[in-house]
Amino acid sequence: MHIPTLRRLPFLLLFLGLSALASEGRPLLSLQPGTARPGDPVLVTVRGLNEAPTGTLGERPLRFYPVGDGFQAVTGLPVEQTPGQVAVKVTVPTTGSAAPVELSGTLKVVAPGWPARTLKVASKFVKPPPEVQTRMEQDKAAFAAAFAQGFVPPAFGENFAWPRQGRVTAPYGDLRTFNGKKQSQHFGTDVDGAVGTPIYAANAGTVVMKRDNYASGNTVLVYHGAGLYTAYFHLSAFEVKEGQRVERGQLLGKVGNTGRVTGPHLHWGVKVDDLWVDGETLLKLDFGTAPAPAVTQRDKE
């Protein structure tokens, strides 16, 4: 399928007590998406606050940053999340001797319905030979260091956009069997493309990895702040440097077939709070800015 123009997801409003309290200037809690699947990113917004709240989504702590007249936190649901109701609890600070105010509600999680497929790749990627084990350990350490950035407010002021246009060949969550033996799950979105096709930053941030890795090939990682990263795998060429600040729509590299691949494509990943989440859901989240187009101006050139 071709990538469609995305609409913002409906969001769930959770009120403090009765909905009438919103008109009295009380804090207002909202969740995006209103209905989620395991592996989805979740955006929690609390309006009408001057001080940062604390809270949890299920058992995951929320890390809030200031936005407009309130605060936001972005987190994720693990792929192992059982469908059903997930509790969200937020504690709002108060002044003086007044007790903190509690906001609570639930997020509905539905079954993911992930497809399954069988793929064929070079045998060295299914059972790596001993001589590459050292390289794989070095790759693992490099990823860990890149993903260890300190928590800071978002570097972006816009919603996220597709890193390139093309046919989605494998969505997030695919259950995969390689060469009839090795089984895994796909924690990214694969977008088809010819070698050399441009790839752009999905949003503003800082490049925290530019590296040739054994499995992911030529890789760029961008840290966007708020514990949120985007990943770009299998590139044929780099167009950025590590430590460089990039803007949404800025050229990062070009489509390739490096690493463990069945053909040239972009594997685009999103990681938040140490969880790989569904990038297509991230694209639908409204961070309080104008909706992001599916095609940036540079994509049209």
C-alpha positions as CSV (number, residue, x, y, z in Angstrom):
1,M,0.0,0.0,0.0
2,H,1.1,3.6,-0.5
3,I,1.5,5.8,2.5
4,P,-1.8,7.8,3.0
5,T,-2.2,11.3,4.3
6,L,-2.7,10.8,8.0
7,R,-5.5,12.2,10.1
8,R,-5.0,13.0,13.8
9,L,-6.1,10.3,16.1
10,P,-9.2,10.9,18.2
11,F,-8.1,11.5,21.8
12,L,-9.6,10.6,25.1
13,L,-10.5,13.3,27.7
14,L,-10.4,12.3,31.3
15,F,-11.9,14.7,33.7
16,L,-11.2,15.3,37.4
17,G,-14.5,14.1,38.8
18,L,-17.4,15.5,36.8
19,S,-16.9,17.1,33.4
20,A,-18.3,20.3,34.7
21,L,-15.2,20.8,36.8
22,A,-13.3,21.7,33.5
23,S,-15.3,24.9,33.3
24,E,-14.1,25.8,36.9
25,G,-10.4,25.9,35.8
26,R,-9.5,22.5,37.2
27,P,-6.8,20.4,35.5
28,L,-7.8,18.5,32.5
29,L,-6.1,15.2,31.4
30,S,-6.2,13.8,27.8
31,L,-4.7,10.8,26.2
32,Q,-3.7,10.0,22.6
33,P,-4.6,7.7,21.0
34,G,-8.1,7.3,22.5
35,T,-7.9,3.5,21.8
36,A,-4.5,1.9,21.6
37,R,-2.8,-1.4,20.6
38,P,0.2,-3.1,22.3
39,G,3.3,-1.4,21.0
40,D,1.7,2.0,20.5
41,P,3.2,5.3,21.8
42,V,0.9,7.2,24.1
43,L,0.8,11.0,24.6
44,V,-0.4,12.2,28.0
45,T,-1.3,15.9,28.3
46,V,-2.4,17.8,31.5
47,R,-3.7,21.3,30.9
48,G,-4.3,24.0,33.5
49,L,-1.1,23.5,35.6
50,N,1.8,25.7,36.6
51,E,3.9,22.9,38.2
52,A,4.8,19.6,36.8
53,P,2.7,16.6,37.9
54,T,3.8,13.0,38.4
55,G,2.0,9.9,37.2
56,T,1.9,6.5,35.7
57,L,0.4,4.7,32.7
58,G,-0.1,1.1,33.9
59,E,3.2,0.5,35.7
60,R,5.2,2.8,33.6
61,P,6.2,6.2,35.2
62,L,5.5,9.3,33.2
63,R,8.1,12.0,32.7
64,F,6.4,15.3,32.1
65,Y,7.8,18.4,30.3
66,P,6.1,21.9,30.0
67,V,4.0,22.7,27.0
68,G,1.6,25.7,26.7
69,D,-0.6,26.0,29.7
70,G,0.3,22.5,31.1
71,F,2.6,19.5,30.7
72,Q,3.0,16.5,28.5
73,A,4.6,13.1,28.7
74,V,5.2,10.5,25.9
75,T,5.6,6.9,26.8
76,G,4.7,3.5,25.2
77,L,2.8,0.3,25.7
78,P,4.9,-2.9,25.6
79,V,4.1,-5.4,22.8
80,E,3.3,-7.9,25.6
81,Q,0.5,-5.6,26.9
82,T,-2.7,-7.6,27.5
83,P,-5.7,-6.1,25.7
84,G,-8.1,-4.5,28.2
85,Q,-8.1,-1.4,30.3
86,V,-4.9,0.3,31.4
87,A,-5.0,2.7,34.3
88,V,-3.6,6.2,34.0
89,K,-3.0,8.1,37.3
90,V,-1.7,11.6,37.6
91,T,-0.9,13.5,40.8
92,V,-1.3,17.3,40.5
93,P,0.7,19.4,43.0
94,T,-1.2,21.9,45.1
95,T,-0.1,25.0,47.1
96,G,0.0,25.4,50.9
97,S,-1.3,22.6,53.0
98,A,-3.9,21.3,50.5
99,A,-3.6,17.7,49.6
100,P,-2.4,16.8,46.1
101,V,-5.2,16.3,43.6
102,E,-5.4,12.9,41.8
103,L,-6.6,12.5,38.2
104,S,-7.3,9.0,37.0
105,G,-8.8,7.2,34.1
106,T,-8.3,4.2,31.8
107,L,-6.9,3.7,28.3
108,K,-8.6,1.0,26.2
109,V,-6.1,-1.4,24.6
110,V,-7.3,-3.7,21.8
111,A,-5.8,-6.8,20.3
112,P,-3.0,-5.9,17.7
113,G,-3.8,-8.5,15.0
114,W,-0.2,-8.7,13.9
115,P,0.5,-10.6,10.6
116,A,3.0,-13.4,10.3
117,R,5.5,-13.9,7.4
118,T,8.4,-16.0,6.4
119,L,11.6,-14.4,5.0
120,K,14.8,-15.6,3.5
121,V,18.1,-13.9,4.3
122,A,21.8,-14.8,4.2
123,S,22.5,-17.7,6.6
124,K,25.2,-15.6,8.4
125,F,22.4,-13.3,9.7
126,V,20.4,-16.1,11.1
127,K,23.3,-17.8,12.8
128,P,26.2,-15.4,12.9
129,P,29.7,-17.0,12.7
130,P,31.9,-16.7,15.7
131,E,34.2,-14.1,14.1
132,V,31.4,-11.5,14.1
133,Q,30.4,-12.0,17.7
134,T,32.8,-9.3,18.8
135,R,31.4,-6.9,16.2
136,M,27.9,-7.6,17.4
137,E,28.8,-6.9,21.0
138,Q,30.4,-3.6,19.9
139,D,27.2,-2.7,18.1
140,K,25.1,-3.5,21.1
141,A,27.3,-1.2,23.3
142,A,27.1,1.6,20.7
143,F,23.3,1.4,20.7
144,A,23.2,1.4,24.5
145,A,25.4,4.5,24.6
146,A,23.3,6.3,22.0
147,F,20.1,5.5,23.8
148,A,21.4,6.8,27.1
149,Q,20.8,10.5,26.5
150,G,19.6,12.6,29.4
151,F,15.9,13.5,29.6
152,V,15.3,17.0,28.2
153,P,12.3,18.8,26.9
154,P,11.4,18.1,23.2
155,A,13.7,19.6,20.6
156,F,10.8,19.8,18.2
157,G,7.9,22.3,17.8
158,E,6.0,20.3,15.1
159,N,4.3,17.0,14.8
160,F,6.2,14.0,13.3
161,A,6.3,13.4,9.5
162,W,7.2,10.4,7.3
163,P,10.9,10.1,6.7
164,R,10.3,9.3,3.0
165,Q,7.4,8.4,0.7
166,G,7.0,4.9,-0.6
167,R,5.2,1.6,-0.2
168,V,5.0,0.2,3.3
169,T,6.3,-3.4,2.8
170,A,6.3,-4.4,6.5
171,P,4.4,-2.7,9.3
172,Y,5.4,-2.6,13.0
173,G,4.7,-5.8,14.8
174,D,5.1,-8.4,12.0
175,L,5.8,-11.8,13.4
176,R,8.7,-13.2,11.3
177,T,10.4,-16.5,10.7
178,F,13.8,-16.3,9.0
179,N,14.8,-19.2,6.8
180,G,12.2,-21.4,8.4
181,K,13.9,-21.3,11.8
182,K,14.7,-18.1,13.6
183,Q,11.6,-16.3,14.9
184,S,11.4,-12.6,15.8
185,Q,9.1,-9.6,15.8
186,H,9.5,-6.5,13.6
187,F,9.9,-3.4,15.7
188,G,9.8,-0.8,12.9
189,T,8.1,0.2,9.7
190,D,9.7,-0.8,6.4
191,V,9.3,1.6,3.5
192,D,10.3,0.4,0.0
193,G,12.7,2.4,-2.1
194,A,15.5,2.2,-4.7
195,V,19.1,2.5,-3.6
196,G,20.0,6.2,-3.3
197,T,16.5,7.5,-2.6
198,P,16.7,10.4,0.0
199,I,15.7,9.8,3.6
200,Y,14.7,12.8,5.8
201,A,14.5,13.5,9.5
202,A,11.0,12.8,10.9
203,N,11.4,15.7,13.3
204,A,14.0,18.1,14.8
205,G,16.6,16.6,17.1
206,T,20.3,15.6,17.4
207,V,22.1,12.8,15.7
208,V,23.4,10.5,18.4
209,M,24.5,7.6,16.1
210,K,26.1,7.5,12.6
211,R,27.5,3.9,12.4
212,D,27.8,0.8,10.2
213,N,26.3,-2.0,12.3
214,Y,26.2,-5.7,11.5
215,A,22.4,-6.3,11.4
216,S,21.0,-2.8,10.9
217,G,23.7,-1.7,8.4
218,N,24.5,1.9,8.0
219,T,22.4,3.5,10.8
220,V,21.4,7.0,11.9
221,L,19.7,7.6,15.3
222,V,18.1,11.0,16.1
223,Y,17.3,12.0,19.7
224,H,14.3,14.3,19.8
225,G,14.2,14.9,23.6
226,A,11.5,13.7,25.9
227,G,13.0,10.2,25.9
228,L,12.0,9.8,22.2
229,Y,14.3,8.6,19.4
230,T,13.9,7.7,15.7
231,A,16.1,5.2,13.9
232,Y,17.0,4.9,10.2
233,F,18.5,1.5,9.1
234,H,20.2,0.0,6.1
235,L,21.3,3.3,4.5
236,S,23.6,3.3,1.5
237,A,25.0,6.8,2.3
238,F,25.2,9.2,5.3
239,E,24.4,12.9,4.9
240,V,24.9,14.0,8.6
241,K,27.5,13.8,11.3
242,E,27.2,12.5,14.9
243,G,26.3,15.4,17.2
244,Q,24.7,17.4,14.5
245,R,21.4,19.2,15.1
246,V,18.8,18.4,12.4
247,E,15.4,19.9,11.5
248,R,12.3,18.1,10.4
249,G,12.6,17.3,6.6
250,Q,16.4,17.6,6.6
251,L,18.4,15.0,4.6
252,L,19.9,12.3,6.7
253,G,21.0,9.7,4.2
254,K,19.9,7.5,1.3
255,V,18.1,4.2,1.0
256,G,20.3,1.1,0.8
257,N,20.5,-2.6,1.5
258,T,23.3,-2.8,4.1
259,G,23.0,-5.2,7.0
260,R,20.4,-7.9,7.3
261,V,18.0,-7.2,4.5
262,T,16.0,-9.0,1.7
263,G,16.3,-6.0,-0.6
264,P,16.8,-2.2,-0.5
265,H,14.4,-0.3,1.8
266,L,14.3,2.0,4.8
267,H,13.6,0.4,8.2
268,W,12.2,3.3,10.3
269,G,12.0,2.7,14.0
270,V,10.8,4.8,17.0
271,K,11.9,4.2,20.6
272,V,10.5,5.9,23.7
273,D,11.2,5.1,27.3
274,D,13.3,2.1,26.2
275,L,10.5,0.6,24.2
276,W,10.3,0.2,20.4
277,V,6.9,1.5,19.5
278,D,4.8,1.9,16.3
279,G,6.0,4.8,14.2
280,E,2.7,5.0,12.3
281,T,0.9,5.8,15.5
282,L,3.5,8.4,16.4
283,L,2.7,10.2,13.1
284,K,-0.9,10.5,14.2
285,L,-0.2,12.1,17.6
286,D,-0.9,15.8,17.9
287,F,1.6,17.4,20.2
288,G,-0.4,20.6,20.2
289,T,0.9,22.0,16.9
290,A,-0.6,22.2,13.4
291,P,-1.0,18.7,11.9
292,A,2.1,17.4,10.1
293,P,1.8,16.7,6.4
294,A,2.6,13.2,5.2
295,V,4.9,14.8,2.5
296,T,7.4,17.5,3.4
297,Q,8.4,20.2,0.9
298,R,11.7,18.5,0.3
299,D,10.0,15.2,-0.5
300,K,8.3,17.0,-3.4
301,E,11.5,18.3,-5.0
